[in-house]
């Protein structure tokens, strides 16, 4: 194996990996106002990873994002252009150009203005490029294309595995965001001075730093390829895949970088609503709504109204019952006719969501101990029924409708038991 860039002459002094990473981090931070040490360290590790991509099974996309313009996204790409191997900065790229550029490699793609590619004005006309970026995240991925003319036409497979940094306003499509280490930059405050980047003045220093990275990596490609570093338990499987090659570099470098890399992984890739897809955000909001309502069912109209009432949520007036049904359908929840007092309306039962909640959301803290201590059983509060059954919430006037944690726990426990039994029956028929 060989790194992407040409390997310069180097000596024993280049064995100080921790010092090298310190220098990379310092060089980046001189020109970019990172929002914390975790962002700086993650970008430094990704820079070295771009040189060592041949030793990795995955290459996480570096997603450089901000809420507004003039936040340093393009500047960070310009700095990376100086220190990553075989850099190819582009403001737009077609799927055909991308797979041919990667096939002719080696290359590190630095794509700016991705909001113009994946934003709402693109009208969804980016699926081919999205698929390429998703596939190229893992080693060995290829795309098949027909090349040639007439009788000489043939199917050829083009490799698409390559390091890619993507900069733009807003977030990327969920599947790309999921394969990325996200660096969310903010507009620099008056008290955050940075140096002005004058390329010709720093080119010599940057070239020396890039050569030092290449030399350090060249001596350690086999070590990095055989490494299986431990990643923080808090990371999802996908996030652990993204961080594994970066943590391997940090472990090999030594010093305080093993801890710094894991801290950055926890800080950038765990928790926070910003990391949730709209679908998972919707499931979480619906679970909170059912918990607050203390009922086992809600009509579609009532559920939509309650979603509208959530402050700072993405569920505006445009989000109606039809869109709700479309968003929930991939999670196995569909509206059906149910009894609500004297009326029969389309809506959802707790049963409809329990399996999706268990798969995509953490266990709610306030029901955790109750559910663990209760034996699932059918009680008036845990009845989840068809249209002919009586609604849980049809009590008489003046009845206290306040949230009851124990009743809610029994409802969830009973629904979970029913969902588990349904899964066991399904497995038994296979």
ABEGO torsion letter per residue (X at the ends): XBBABBBBBBBAAAABAAAAAAAAAAAAAAABBBBEAAAAAAAAAAAAAAAAAAABABBBBBBBBBABBGAGAAAAAAAAAAABBGBBBBABBBAAAAAAAAAAOBBBBBBBGAAAAABAAAGGBAAAAAAAAAAAABBGBBBBBBBEBEAABBBBBBBABBBBBBBBBEBBBAAAAAABBBBBBBBBBAABBBBBBBAAAAAAAAAAAAAAAAAAAAAAAAAAAABBBBBBAABBAAAAAAAAAAAAAAAAAEEAAAAAAAAAAAAAABEEAAABBAAAAAAAAAAAAAAAAGBABBBAAAAAAAAAABBGBABBAABBAAAAAAAAAAAGBBBBBBBBEABBBBBBBAAAAAAAAAAABBBBAAAAAAAAABBBBBBAAABBBBAABBBAAABBBGBBABBBAAAAAAAAAAAAAAAAAAAAAAAAAX
